[in-house]
Each structure stands twice: as C-alpha cells, then as structure tokens.
Amino acid sequence: MNAGDTAWVLVSAALVLLMSPGLAIFYGGMTRVKSMLNMMMMSFGALAVIGVLWVVVGYSISFGNDAFAGLFGNPFEFFGLHGLLSTGKDMPLVGTIPEIVFVGFQGVFATVTVALVSGAIADRAKFGSWMVFAALWGVLVYFPVAHWVFDGSKNAAGTFIGGWLNHLGLIDFAGGTAVEVNAGAAGLALAIVLGKRIGFGKDPNHRPHNLPLVMLGCGLLWFGWFGFNAGSALAANGTAGYVWINTLVAPCAAVLSWLLVERLRDGHATSFGAASGAIAGLVAITPSCASLSPLWSIVLGAVAGAVSALAVGLKYRFGYDDSLDVVGVHLVGGVVGTLFIGLAASPGAPVGGAGLFYGGGFELLGKQALGTVSVLGYSFLVSLALGYAIKAVMGFRVTKEVEEDGVDLAIHAETAYHSGSSSAGGFHPLGERGPVGDALDFEDDELVAGHRERQLVQSGSGGKAGA
C-alpha cells in the first residue's frame, strides 16, 4: 500500500461526492422557482438510495468476478462488502490503494451518474416514482454498465474476468460511456415517457430562475471533476497530473466555443452559456483525458462546446422535453468525447492508443463507436421499459394542477425562498400562504390558495362541510 496514493484517492472521492450537491445547485438554479427543491431533492435522493445499494450489491455487480459473458459481476461476491473490510496485513488492494478506498471512489461515481438523469424530467416528476426508478436503474443499468467498461480484472492464472467492453479495448478513462452516455440516454427515455411540460417551448417562466446558482453549481462540478478524472489514475503520479491539465483546458475551450456560437446565433454571450459550455467540455474530456495531448484536448473542448450548444436546440425540433439539457450536453458531449479518442488518441499518452490521426487506422475508432452504441442502446431501452412500467404501476408524472401550482409545494410542502423580514421558514403544510408566498415573484395569492383548496377537498375537509 502507498500512503500518498491512498490519500489522493480519498480526497478525490470526497471531491466527486461534492459533485452531487453541486449538481443539485446547478439543476436547482436552472428550474422554475416553484420546483427548485424537488429538483435538488432528486439529486440528494439518488445519492441516498444508490449509496446504500452500492454497499449491498452494487460493487459486486460492477467489480465482482464476471458472472456471465462480461455482462455483470457476481452480485453475492462482495455482498455488503464482505471480504473487503480487513485493515491489516491481509488487506485487499487495488493497485497500491486499499480496495475499500476504491469501493468508496467508485461508489460516488454511481451516485452522481444516477442524479444526472433527473435533469431531463424537471418540473413534472413524482418524487417517489423517481426514487423507485433511481434504485432500479442503478441495479439494472449503471452497475452492469460499470462492469462492462471499468472492470479489467484478471484471475491468478491471467484469465480475463472483467467486463466485455474493457476486454474489447474500449478506452474510457473516467466514464464517457458508463457515466455520460449512459445518463444521457436514460434522460432521453424518461423525457419521452413523461412527455412535455405544460407550456414547453412557449412559457418564458421555463427559463432558469437563478443564474448565480447555476454558475455556482457549475463551479462546484468543475472542482469535483478534478477528482472525477485525475482521481481515476488511482495514484498521486504523473498520470494524475496529465489528466488534471486536460481537465482544465478542455472546458476552458468549450466555454469559448459555446459563447462564440451564442454570439453568432443570438447576438449575446450569456452566463448560462458559459456554465453550460464548461460542463460540455468536462463531459467530453472525461473518457479521453488520459489519451489526448493538451493541444488535442483544447480542440476537443472547442468541438464539444460548439456541438452541444447547437444540440440543445434539437429538443424543440424533435419535440422531446429534455428540461435541463441532459441529452444535449451529457449524451452528445459523451459521444463526442468517446469517439474523438478514435481520432486523436496519442500513443505517447498515459493511456496510449493510436488514433486515426496518428496512423492507427479505424480500428480504435470502431471500438469506441461500438462501445458508445452499446451503452446508449442498452441504457435507452431499459430506461424506457422501466419508465413505462413505473408509469403504469404508480404513475410517474404529477397532475396538471400540481405542475401549475408547483411541485415543491405539493410534494414537499416547502418552497425555496422565504421573506427576509420574517423569521419564518419555508415549510407550509397544505401550501398555506405566509411569508413564503410574499417572497415569491413567480407565484401569487391565487396560486397558493387554489392549491390549498384542492388539498382540503381531496382530504375530505372541503365541500358542504366547509361551506
């Protein structure tokens, strides 16, 4: 065991954990004010449910000995982390770090990946249904796909016992397919299942309600992404430094290209565009951060920023309501970053490969394309099936009245903001009007009173008895 490597991976795991609340802030600022808390709760809910499942069966499915054709690991091998808890001389290692540290690092990857999906269904999803989906999607989609992509295990005889895409030779250093394409495809499926928000493409109130929070969330995500990418080196070494530099320059280039597209197309370079561009660049560099030179990373960032800036508008052309651009940024950015490895992977990089531009022909590009299509197709189809099943059994979308009144008020009995002149908080059972409502520019007395009246009627307190 190497103490420096262990310390670096522990710190990196903490950075990745910060990405979940960072994502909650980023997504929360992007929504309407009356569904901000629900949006944030979906990130925290995913963190909670996946954190538990990861310890129980998730790590086993992702990194246990292969159970069938490279598709998933033995779910009982490390059930409850059995066999991994020794801290003495017989402590199991992954490289130079304790395996239990590796468990924690990969676990926070899982939590933020599931949370990413929620951005596609903002303003209109039942929280309970989302929690059921998050749990099932983690077990049926993320854990197996992580096995496909990340598990490169061999047994004592040198026989490969990991995932099939890893064995194929797919290069995905930190999750372009397993995280970004995976979450983006699931987001697209759920957007189809839940349908469009009321006023989609027409209601100006669908714009982000708090851009400073969007930029703060972006900053926290970028900060955490250094742990996400550089931590995947699993050592405090030159590879981590190489990856760190690429994780810096690619999103910088993406910000510039996104803003250029905005300026040429709309006449304005916006703060929202800057934040979105940074995320697009981070998404694209995630699979390729150890395979590209810094100069090629700048090129990739510029391409990803411009392509994603154009791709976010596809939802209006094709009619799917991807509320917070999970498809346009994460799916598209993940595809661009994964395929770009097949073009510009450098043999001299830490995770070397000969891309097309380095004389490697189309072999690596073909592997990258196969990995991308496989993860995208599997995630989309299973997510679509899960979404429709949950919709049929317990319903997935809130009622029209709840969507119009605000998901926060109806589901959580809370609102995001309260009056600065009062010591009262934001909790109001049945949506009663108080200092909370006075502080909301986007809600009025009739909205909250109407919600309260409907709640009373549904609970049997209204009608003739209340007249």
N, C-alpha and C positions, 0 to 999 in steps of 0.2 A: 504493500500500500504506500502511496505517495501522499504525504500530508498536504502539499501545495495543490496538487491536482484535486484532492478531495475538497479542500476549502473553496477552490474556484467553482467546482460543480455545485456545491451547496449554495454559494452566492448566486450562481446562475439560476438555480431552481427558484430561489427567492425572487429574482428579477422576473422570471416567467410567471410566477404566482401573481405578481403585481399587475401583469397584463390583464387578468380577469376583471379586477375593479377598474383598471384603466379603460378596458373595453366598455364596461358599464357606463363610465362617464362619457366616453366618446359617443356611444349609441344614445345615451340619455339626452345629450345635447342636440342630437340630430332629430329627435322625435318632436311631436307636439307636446306642449307643456302638460296636458291632461293625461298623457300616457307615459310620462318620463319615468316614474317609479316602477311601473310594470316592466318597462324595457330594462331598467337596471336590475330588477329582481330576476329577470330571466338569466342574466349573466351570473348572478350570485347563486341562483337555484341550480344552474348547470355545474358550477364549482362544487356545490354541496353534494349533489347526487353522484356525480362522476368521481369525486374524491373518495366516497365510500365504496363505490363499485370497483374502483381501481385496486384497492387493497384486497377486496374479497376475491374477485375473479379477473379483473381487467389486466393486471400484469401477467397473469398466467396465460391468458388468451393471446396477448401481444408478444410475450417473450418466453413463454414456456416451450419445451421441445415440441416440434411440429407434430400435430395430430393427424393431419390429412393433406397431402399434396401441396404443402406450403401455404395452405389457406388460413389456418388458425392453430394456435398453440394449445396444449393440453390445459383445459381450464382448472383442473384439480392439482396440477403440479405444484403451484405455489399458492394454493387456496389460503386466503388470509395471511399471505406472505410466509407460510410455513416453510421452514428450512433456510430462511434468509436473515434470521434475526440474531445470529451469533455475532458478537463483537470481539471475540478473542482471536487466537492464532488460526482457528479454523474458519474464520470469517470469509464468506464467498466474495470474490472480487470480479469486477468488470474492468478489464484493463488494470489500471493502477488505483482504482477507487473501490470502496465497498459497494457491493451490489445493492444494499439498501439505499445508498445515496442515489444510485442510478434509478431505482424504483421511484424515488421522490421526484427526480428530474423529469422522467418520462410521464409521471402522473399529472404534473401541472401542464404538460403539453396537451394531455387528453382533456383537461377541464376547459382550457381556453378554446380548443377546437370546437367543442360542442357549443360553447357560448356564441361563437361566431355565427352559427346558423340562425340564431334568433333574430338577427337584424333584418332578415328577409320578411318577417311577419309582424313587424312593429304595428302598434295601434289597434290590433284586432284579434289577438290570440288569447284563449283562456290559459291562465297560469297553470292550473292543474294538468291540463292536456299537454302543455309544453313540458312539464316535468316528467310525465309519462313518456313522451317522445324522447326527451333527452336521455333517459335511462335506457330505453330500448335501442336507440340509435347508437349509444356508446357500446353496448354489448354486441349488437348485430353488425355494426358498420365500423365505427372507429377502431375498436380493439382488433378485429381481424385485419383491417387495412394496415394498421400499425405493424402487425406481424408480417404482412406481405412486404412492406417497404423497409422497415428498420431492423428486422431480426436477421442478422447474418451469422447465426450460431453454427458451430460445428461440434460434433461429439469428440470423444477422446481418440477415436480412430480417424478423425479428419473428415468424416462424412457430414455433408451439409444438412442441418436440421432446422433451418430458418425459413423465412418467407420466400415465396416463389419469385416475386419481382426483385428482391435483393439478390437472389441466386441468378436471375437472368442478367443482372448487371446494370439495372436502373441506378442512376446517380440521383440521389435526393438527400442532400446532407442534413437538412433540418425540417423538411416537411412540405415541400411544394405540392406533392401529390397527397400525402397522408393527412395533411392539415388543410391546405388552402383549396385545392381542387375538391377534396372530399367535402369540406364545409360548404363551398360554393354550390356544388351540385345538389346537396341536401337543401340548401336555401331555395334554389330554383324549384325543387319539387314541392316544398311547403308553400311557396308563393302560389303555385298552381292549385294546390289543394284548398287553401283558404280563400283564394280569389282576391279581387281588388278591394282596396279601401273605398269607403264612400267618398266620392269627390276626387278619385285618383286622376291625376293629370290636370285637374281643374281648380281644386281648392288651394288657395295660396297659404292656408294655415298648415299644410303638409310640409312646409319648409322647416329647416332646423330652428328650434325656438331659442337656442342659447349657443351661439358660435364660440364664445370664450371657453365653454365647457368642451366643445368639440376639439378645439386646439389643445386644451389641457390634456384631454384624453389621448389625443394623438401623441403628445409629448411623452406621456407615461408608457404608451405602447412602444414607441421608438426606444425609450430607455430599456424597457423589458426585453426588447428584441435582441439587444446585445447578448443577453443571457440565453435567449432562444437559439441564436445562431452560433455565437462564439462558444457558448457552453456545450454545444454539441460536439466540440472537439474532445470533450471528456478529459481534458488535461490543460494545465496552465503552460502552454507551449507556443511555438511559432505558428502552428495551425490556427490556434485561437486568435492570435494577433492578426494573421492574414484575413481570417473571416471577419474580424472586427472592422478592419479597414473597408472591406467590401460592403459591410452592413452600414457603414457611414456614407459612402459615396453614392451608392445606387439610389437610395431615397432622395438624396440631395438633387441628383439629376432628374429624378421623377417629378419632384416639386416644380422644377424649372420647366419641364416639358408640358406638364398639366397646365401650368399658368399660361404658357405660350398658346396652347390650344384654346383656353378660355379667352385670352386677349384677342386672338384672331377670329374666333367664332362669335363671341358675345360682346366684345369691346371692354371687358373688365377682367382683371385678375383678382380672384376672391380669396378670403381667408379659408373658406370651406374647400376651395380647390387646392390650396396649399396643403391642408391637412389630408385630404383625400389622395393627393399626389404622393405624399410621404408614405402613406400606407401601401399604395400600389407598388412603390419601389421596394419597400420592405418585403412585401409578398413575393415579388418576382425574384429577389436575391436569395430568398430562403433556401430553395433547393440547390442553388448554384454558387453559394458564397465561398465554397472551398474548391471550386473548379474553374473559376474565371480569374483573369488578371484584373487588377483595379481599373484599368482603362476599359476593358470589355464590360466590367460591372457598371461603369458610367454609361456606356452605350445601352446596356440592358435597362438601366433605370430610365433613361430617356425614352426608350421604346415603350416600356411598360406604362409610364406616366401618360404618354400621348394616347396609346391604345385604350387604356382604361378610361381616360377622360371621354373618349368617343363611345366606348362600350356602355357606359352607364345610361346613355340615352336610348339603348335598344329596348328597354322595358316599355317605353311609350310606343315604339314602333310595333312590337310584337304582343303587347297587351298583358304582360305579367307584372304584377306589382311587387317588385323586389324593393321593399320600403327603404332600406338603408344601403343599397348598392353592394350587397354581398356577392351577387353574381358578377356585376361589372368590375369590381375591384379584386375580390378574392379568387373567384373562379377564373376570370380572364387573366389576372395577374399571375396566378399559379400556373396556368397553361403556358403563358409566355415564358416565364422563368424556367420551367421544366424543359420545354423544347429548345430554348436558347442554349442549353448545355450541349445539345447535339450539334450545334453550330460552332460555338466558340470555346468549348472546354479545352483547356491548355494541358498538354502532357506534363508541364513543369509545375502545375498547381498541386497543393497538398492532396487533393483527391483527383488525381490525374485522369485524363481521358482525352482521346484525340477527336475533337470535333471536326466538322466538315471544313472549317476554315484553316484547320491545322493538318489537313491531308488525311483525315480519318475516314473519309467517305461517309456513307449514310448509315453505317451500322449503329453507331451510338444514337443518332437521331431516331432511328427506327425503334430502339429500345425505349427511348424517352417517350416517343409517341404511344407505344403500346402500353406503357405504364400509366400515362395520362388518360387514355381512353378507357382502360380497365377500371381505374379508380372512379372516374367520372360516371361511367355507365352503372357500375355496381352501386355506388352511393345514391345516384338519382333514382334508380328503380326500387331499391329497398326503402329509401326515404318516402317515395311516392306511395308505396304499399302501406308503410307504417302510418303515414298521414291520413290516408283514406280509411284505414282500419280504426284509428282513434276518432276520426270524424264520425264514423258510423256508430261506434260504441258509446262515446261520451261527449261527442261534439268537440270541435276544435276552435271554432270562431265564436266570438261573443255576439250578442244580439245587436241589431241596429241601434237600439236605444242606448245600450251600454257604450257602443263605439262613439256615438254622438255626444253622450254625457261625459265620457272619459273613462278609460279602463282603470286608471288609478283609483278613482272614487268608488267605482262599482265593485271591483275585485279586492282591493287592498284597504278600502275605507280611509285613504290618505290622499293628500295632494302634496306636490313637491315643494311649494313655497308657502310661507305664512307672513303675516303682517309684521313689519319691523317695529311697529308701535305697540305691539302686544306680546305678552309672554306666552301666549297660547301656541301650541304646536300645530302640526299638520294632520293630526288624527281626528276624524269626524265620523263616527258611526252613522250609517244611513245617509251619508253625504250631507249632514246638516250644514246650513250656512253659518259662517262665523268669520273670524278674522282671516281664515284661509282664503275664502272666496273673495274678500275685499282686495287681496293682493294679486289676484289673477287677472291679467289683462285679457286673457283669451277665453274667460268664462264669465257668465253674468248670473244675476239672481235667478232668472227663469230657468236656466240650465240646471243649476244645483237643486232648486226647489222641485223641478219636474222629476229629477232623478229620485229625490226623497219621496215624492208622492207615489211613484211607481213601486218603490221598495215597500212602502207601507201597504199598498194594495196587495202586492204579492205575498206579504206576510200575514194578511188577513186583518189588518188593523184599519183598513180604509173602508170605502163603500158606505152603506147606510149607517153603520155603527159610528162612523166618523163624521157623518153629516150633521 
